[in-house]
Amino acid sequence: MKYSLAVALFLLTTTCGSAADKPNIVIILADDLGYGDSSLYDGWVPTPHLERLAADGLTFTDFHANSSVCSPTRAALLTGRYQQRVGIVDVVARHLDTPGLSPSELTIPRLLKKHGYRTALFGKWHLGTEAKFNPVHHGFDEFRGYLSGYIDYHAHQNSWMNGLEKEDQAGYSTHVITRNAVQFIERNTDRPFFLLVAHEAVHLPFQTPDDTPENRKPIPKSQRWSRERIRPKYKVMLEEMDKGIGEIMAAIKRAGVEENTFVFFFSDNGAIGAGSNKPFRGGKFSHYEGGHRVPAVAWWPGKIEAGSETDQLALGMDLLPTIAELAGIDVPKDRQLDGVSLADTLLAGQHLAPRQVFFGYEPKLGTAMRDGNWKMIVKGDNVQLFDLAKDRGETENVVSKHPQRAQRMQAAIAAFKDELTRTTAAP
């Protein structure tokens, strides 16, 4: 691996040569959290702990999940590759033809485990419910959580797993996930660890800590999807997750490992229902910016400038190469990555090289593409082109005004899809 000057100096000062010197890595992943929900992004829900994380770290204003639904985003995050390349193009569910993420894939935990890391996932998996797809077969030493897309926040005893076995770990799922994460940190202060905290919040069902089975009242059909009913619950759900972020950060500081711990927070896609994706158009299940542009914060005291902000275009699939570089670990040369390292942006505020990136949710939504501030969405004969520099709300389709630009981007999308068709791995 070739290092930039900024990263080379960083590695020299942190001496990431032995396992003991390598940084701890914590990824906190929200579920269905919109860009306009958190107060960090001038949203409607106070999130003081997320604001503190940003005050001490770096806030992204143009960070994206790889898809506007969860399974593809999670596949891209873990593998550093486009989700289509690993065969996860839709939500993993029994009625679809994508049973799960192949255990042959190189993942962040598998890569780090080979270099002395203890690895854990607490919370949502959603990359295959069959035993062969279980997180423990993807490099995670520990997994406590659920395999499907969502569960009851309280009555989850039939869905909760400890590795390959079912486990009745009682409690509100947000609190249970946080508690497991804190305990994992406390148990692993003597060796580097990788921790993926995959929250259920703020995904449906919209349940607060008070909505225990015995406290629930029948919901009239007319009120089931009412914003007036859901919105107050959504607010509490996000506040509880934010408190959990505070508890995790407090555990890191209590353990005395904050100066050697890299934390990254983001959401797996945009919001639906009571959530907000302002100022962007669309939300979950959409190729508009609101579907995949999400809140994101990077934190590492003494390494990342406190209170900084970046407008660099980055994606979830960039985290594997970023983490590998920060840990001084070489990715096998035969492994084709689609993500790029964000290390220079994190450590030195440098700009990323220009690149074209693609968002897929095929065949339902077609393919979207970003080329700088230009955005294209193609599904069949329907072609939309937006200039986000002038129209971040994607209100005006300017295909007819920029025919040559549109032609080039359509050709790039066609080439991208053709290349992936030839290289997609079968689960």
ZICOR-V779975 format. One record per residue. OMEGA is omega in degrees with one decimal (999 if undefined). BURIAL is b if it has 24 or more other ideal C-beta (glycine too) atoms within 12 Angstrom, else e. Layout:
omega:burial
OMEGA:BURIAL
OMEGA:BURIAL
This chain:
omega:burial
176.7:e
-178.1:e
172.0:e
179.4:e
-178.6:e
-178.7:b
178.9:b
177.6:e
178.0:e
-179.7:b
178.2:b
-177.4:e
-179.3:e
177.3:b
-178.8:e
-176.6:b
-178.7:e
-179.1:e
-177.3:e
-177.4:e
-175.2:e
-176.7:b
168.4:b
-179.2:b
177.1:b
172.9:b
176.7:b
-173.3:b
174.0:b
-178.1:b
177.6:b
177.8:b
-177.5:b
179.9:b
-175.1:b
-179.2:b
-173.4:b
176.0:b
176.2:e
179.3:b
179.8:b
179.6:e
-170.2:b
-178.8:b
177.2:b
178.1:e
-173.6:b
-178.7:e
174.6:b
175.7:b
178.5:b
176.8:b
-179.8:b
179.5:b
179.4:e
-175.1:b
-174.2:b
178.3:b
176.0:b
175.3:b
-179.7:b
178.5:b
-172.7:b
161.9:b
-178.5:b
-178.4:b
177.1:b
170.4:b
-162.7:b
-173.0:b
178.6:b
178.0:b
-177.8:b
177.1:b
-179.8:b
177.8:b
-172.9:b
-172.9:b
-175.8:b
-175.9:b
172.8:b
-176.6:b
178.3:b
-178.3:b
179.7:b
171.4:b
179.2:b
-176.0:b
-176.6:b
174.8:b
177.5:b
-179.6:b
-173.9:e
-174.8:e
-179.6:e
-174.7:e
179.6:e
-172.5:b
-179.4:b
-179.8:b
-177.2:b
176.9:b
177.5:b
-178.3:e
170.5:b
179.6:b
177.5:b
-178.4:b
179.6:b
179.3:b
-176.8:b
179.8:b
178.7:b
-178.2:e
169.2:b
-179.1:b
165.0:b
-170.3:b
-179.1:b
171.6:b
174.4:b
178.9:b
-170.5:b
176.9:b
176.4:b
174.9:b
175.9:b
-178.5:b
179.1:b
-175.9:e
-176.9:e
179.1:e
-175.9:b
179.6:b
-179.3:b
176.3:b
179.5:b
176.1:b
179.2:b
175.0:b
-178.9:b
172.4:b
172.2:b
-176.7:b
-175.1:b
-171.8:b
-173.4:b
-176.7:b
176.8:b
179.0:b
171.9:b
-177.2:b
-178.4:b
-175.1:b
-175.0:e
-175.0:b
179.7:e
-177.6:e
-173.3:b
-176.5:b
166.8:b
-171.3:b
-177.6:e
-175.9:e
175.1:e
-176.3:e
176.5:e
178.7:e
-170.1:b
175.6:e
176.0:b
-168.1:b
178.9:b
-179.8:b
-179.3:b
178.9:b
179.4:b
-178.5:b
178.2:b
-179.8:b
-179.4:b
-179.8:b
177.9:b
178.3:b
-177.9:b
-178.3:e
-170.4:e
-179.9:b
-176.0:e
179.2:e
179.8:b
-179.5:b
171.2:b
-176.3:b
174.1:b
178.7:b
-173.2:b
-174.9:b
169.7:b
-179.5:b
7.1:b
179.9:b
171.7:b
4.4:b
-173.9:b
-174.1:b
177.5:b
176.2:b
-179.9:b
-175.8:e
176.0:b
-177.8:e
-177.9:e
-179.7:e
-173.9:e
175.1:e
178.4:e
-179.9:e
176.7:e
-178.0:e
-178.4:e
-177.7:e
-171.5:e
-178.8:e
-179.7:e
176.5:e
-179.4:e
178.4:e
-172.2:e
-169.8:b
177.9:b
178.1:e
179.0:b
179.7:b
180.0:b
179.9:b
179.2:b
177.9:b
178.9:b
176.4:b
178.9:b
175.8:b
178.6:b
175.3:b
177.3:b
179.4:b
178.5:b
179.4:b
177.6:b
178.7:e
177.9:b
-178.8:b
177.5:b
-178.9:e
178.4:b
-176.6:e
-175.1:b
-177.7:b
177.6:e
-178.6:b
176.7:b
-179.2:b
177.1:b
178.7:b
168.7:b
179.8:b
-175.4:b
174.8:b
-179.0:b
-174.0:b
169.8:b
173.0:b
-174.3:b
-177.3:b
-178.6:b
174.4:b
-179.4:b
6.4:b
-171.4:e
178.7:b
174.0:b
179.8:b
178.6:b
-175.7:b
-178.0:b
175.3:b
173.3:b
-172.0:b
179.8:b
179.6:b
-174.3:b
173.3:b
-168.9:b
174.8:b
179.3:b
-179.4:b
173.7:b
-174.8:b
172.0:b
-174.2:b
-178.9:b
179.9:e
178.4:b
-176.6:b
-179.8:b
176.1:e
-178.4:e
-177.2:b
177.3:b
175.7:b
-179.7:e
179.0:b
-177.4:b
-176.2:b
177.8:b
-178.8:b
177.8:b
-173.4:b
178.9:b
178.3:b
177.3:b
-179.0:b
178.3:b
-178.7:b
179.6:b
180.0:b
-179.4:b
-176.9:b
177.3:b
172.8:e
179.4:b
-174.7:e
-179.0:e
-179.8:e
-179.5:b
175.7:b
175.3:b
177.0:b
177.9:b
179.6:b
176.6:b
-172.1:b
-178.1:b
176.2:b
-179.2:b
-171.0:b
-174.1:b
178.6:e
-177.0:e
178.1:e
173.8:e
174.4:b
178.2:e
178.1:e
172.3:e
177.4:b
-171.4:b
178.4:b
-177.1:b
167.7:b
-174.1:b
-0.8:b
-170.6:e
-174.1:e
-175.1:b
-175.7:b
175.0:b
-176.5:b
169.1:b
173.7:b
-170.9:b
178.7:b
177.5:e
-177.9:b
177.5:b
174.2:b
-177.7:b
169.8:b
-176.0:e
179.7:e
-179.1:e
-177.8:e
178.0:b
179.1:b
-178.5:b
173.5:b
-174.8:b
177.7:b
-178.7:e
-170.3:e
-176.6:e
176.5:b
178.4:e
-177.7:b
-175.7:e
175.0:e
-173.6:e
178.8:b
-176.1:b
-179.7:e
-177.3:e
-174.5:b
-179.0:e
175.6:e
-179.8:b
-179.5:b
179.8:e
-178.0:e
174.8:b
178.6:b
179.1:e
178.2:b
179.2:b
179.5:e
177.8:e
-178.8:b
178.8:b
-179.2:e
-179.8:e
177.5:b
-178.1:e
-172.8:e
-177.3:e
179.1:b
174.9:b
180.0:e
999:b
